[in-house]
Amino acid sequence: MEKAVGLIEALGLTTAVSALDAASKAADITLIGLEKVIGVGKAVGVNIQIAGEVAAVKAAVEAGVEAGNRVGTIIASHVIPRPHDEVDKLIERFTENLKENKAKGERKEEVKTKNEKSNKEE
């Protein structure tokens, strides 16, 4: 892989969203995964996985950590420049999980909209 992978582990969803927002604004990166981690710091942690060019990922992770720490607590962060090809398998899994979660959210929204329409008709 010619790119880099960046990881930011935040304590709580608000901190994670703030970190991801700052990271996305700081550099040209792609969100490749987002996972809830139960038990981090005796609470719920959120692990953000991003990818892009090495310099962009470094800048994004730094910006994300800084913004996240203003809102809450960042547990850990790390940048892996040019990871081994075997890491691509893990990245593909992150990306598939992200797509599956997005599809589930869209299906829930469709059901909610249908329920709201049928309630109005009654």
N, C-alpha and C positions, 0 to 999 in steps of 0.2 A: 504494500500500500504506500502510495506517495504522499498521502495526507497524514493528518494527525487526529488523534482521538482525545477529547477533553472530558473530564468527569468532575462534577460538582455535587457534593452531598450536603444537602441542606436539612435543617431541623424544621419541619413543618412546610405545608404547601405554600403559604404566603411568602416565606423566605425563598423557596424554590422558584416561584413565579417571578419574583423581583430579580433574582439572580439570572434567570433565563432571559428576561426582558433586557437587562443591561448587557448581557453577553451577545444577544442578537443584534442590538444596536451598535455595539462596539466594533464588530467585524463580520465579514461574510462567512457565516458558519451555517451548518445544517443540524437541526435537532434529529438525532437518530434513535433516541430512546428516553424513556422516563419511567422510573420504577419506584414504587413505595417500598420502603424498607422498615419493617416493624422492629422496634427494639433499639434503634440508634439513639444513644443518649437517653435511654429510658422513655422514648417518645417515638413518634412516627417520622422517619426521615424520607426524603425524596432524593433519588439519585438521578441527575440529569446527565445524559450522554450526548455530546456534540462532536461534529467532525468538520474538517476543512483543511485549508493550507496550514502549515505549522505555525507561522507567525500570526495568522488570524485566530487560530484556536488558543494560542498563548494569550493574546490580547483579550479575547472573549472571556476566557476563564478568569483572568485577573479582574476584569470589569465586573463579572458576575459575582465573584467572591466579595469584592468591595461593596457592591450594592446589597448583596444578601446579608452581609454583616451589619449594614445600617438598619435593616428591618428585623433581623433575627440572628440566628447562629448558623454559620457554615461549619460543618463538621470536618470536611476534608475536600481537597481538590487535587487534581493531577492532570498533567498533559503527557501523552505518549506520542512523541514524534515518530513518524514512519514506523508504525507497529508491524510486527511480523504478519505474514499472510494468514496464519492460523487465526489471528485476531479478527480477520474479515468474517469468519463464521459467527463469531460473537456479535459483531456489528449487524450482520444480516438478521440475527435473532432479535436484537434490540429493535431494528426497523420493523420486522414483522409484528412484534408485540405492540408497537406504536400504532401501526395500521389497524390491527385487530381492535385495540381500544377505541380508536377513532370510529370504526365501523359500529361498534357496540353503542357508542354515544349517539351516533346518527340514528340508529334503530330506536333507541329510547326516545329521542326527540320526535320521531315519526309517530310512535305510539301515543306520546303525550299530546301531540297536535290532534290526532284522531279522536282521542278521549275528550278533549276540549270542544271539538266540533260537535260530537254526539251529545255532550252535556248542554250545549247551546240550543240544539234542535229540540230537546225535551222541554 
